[in-house]
Amino acid sequence: MAMKCSRCGGAMEAGFTTALGLLGGSEIDRLRQVSSLLFVVKGTPTRLNPLRALQQGLADEPADRAYRIEGARCATCGALDFFALEEHTA
């Protein structure tokens, strides 16, 4: 899929985020990894009372949803666009 920059119209290069220095392994190994950064949409906070928390779980209230962050960089102006398209499953 060819993407165009929303700012200048240049060609976008697909890529991913990294957390260099936070992940183990050599620098080369870290550059080959898939992004470990996630965007989390908060669900309903769990109640502190254990009985209420169980009732909440049984009621199937919304839980946190996590999405892997993907992005693209404009080859012309360097602008970054980030997307969180697919829900991340552990």
Order of alpha helices (4+ residues) and beta strands (2+ residues): beta-alpha-beta-alpha-beta-beta-beta
